[in-house]
Amino acid sequence: MSEFKSLAEFIRETREKAGFSVIGLSKKSGLSVEEIEDIEAGKELFLPSTVRQKLAKGLKVNPVDIKHFERTIIVSYDKISPEFIDGAKKAILDGETENLRCPLCGSVLVTKIVRMLDLENNIVCQPKAHCKKCSFQIK
């Protein structure tokens, strides 16, 4: 395994070696096409264990092999003000993300809004962001 390969590259290359299209891997893993496309586009740098396990099952690899390519979180969030996090979340939800920069390294943040259902089937919007240059993220 190459230490310099990204999670996106590893998933795409492993999928292609297995002979799957994105749709085929979606069917094999039980993940949506959009989730797989986001991972392969580099929008996801860390995977929830359930997603990692489903991908591993679909690709017939060990989940540890996938985790190896995820970024390690080493950020000390006590150095980042809660006001910054709250303001960034509001900006993401308001669609004002052009000038949203990482508080650690100053790079432009990659943002998205995840829409989920709560226990009463109401749509809940969760703003998320991560930095491509360091390990900063907003979950």
Secondary structure in CASP SS format (residue, H / E / C, confidence):
PFRMAT SS
TARGET T0000
AUTHOR 0000-0000-0000
METHOD secondary structure of the structure
MODEL  1
M C 1.00
S C 1.00
E C 1.00
F C 1.00
K C 1.00
S C 1.00
L H 1.00
A H 1.00
E H 1.00
F H 1.00
I H 1.00
R H 1.00
E H 1.00
T H 1.00
R H 1.00
E H 1.00
K H 1.00
A C 1.00
G C 1.00
F C 1.00
S C 1.00
V H 1.00
I H 1.00
G H 1.00
L H 1.00
S H 1.00
K H 1.00
K H 1.00
S H 1.00
G C 1.00
L C 1.00
S C 1.00
V H 1.00
E H 1.00
E H 1.00
I H 1.00
E H 1.00
D H 1.00
I H 1.00
E H 1.00
A C 1.00
G C 1.00
K C 1.00
E C 1.00
L C 1.00
F C 1.00
L C 1.00
P C 1.00
S H 1.00
T H 1.00
V H 1.00
R H 1.00
Q H 1.00
K H 1.00
L H 1.00
A H 1.00
K H 1.00
G H 1.00
L H 1.00
K C 1.00
V C 1.00
N C 1.00
P H 1.00
V H 1.00
D H 1.00
I H 1.00
K H 1.00
H C 1.00
F C 1.00
E C 1.00
R C 1.00
T C 1.00
I C 1.00
I C 1.00
V C 1.00
S C 1.00
Y H 1.00
D H 1.00
K H 1.00
I C 1.00
S C 1.00
P H 1.00
E H 1.00
F H 1.00
I H 1.00
D H 1.00
G H 1.00
A H 1.00
K H 1.00
K H 1.00
A H 1.00
I H 1.00
L H 1.00
D H 1.00
G C 1.00
E C 1.00
T C 1.00
E C 1.00
N C 1.00
L C 1.00
R E 1.00
C C 1.00
P C 1.00
L C 1.00
C C 1.00
G C 1.00
S C 1.00
V E 1.00
L E 1.00
V E 1.00
T E 1.00
K E 1.00
I E 1.00
V E 1.00
R E 1.00
M E 1.00
L E 1.00
D C 1.00
L C 1.00
E C 1.00
N C 1.00
N C 1.00
I E 1.00
V E 1.00
C E 1.00
Q E 1.00
P E 1.00
K E 1.00
A E 1.00
H E 1.00
C E 1.00
K C 1.00
K C 1.00
C C 1.00
S C 1.00
F C 1.00
Q E 1.00
I E 1.00
K C 1.00
END
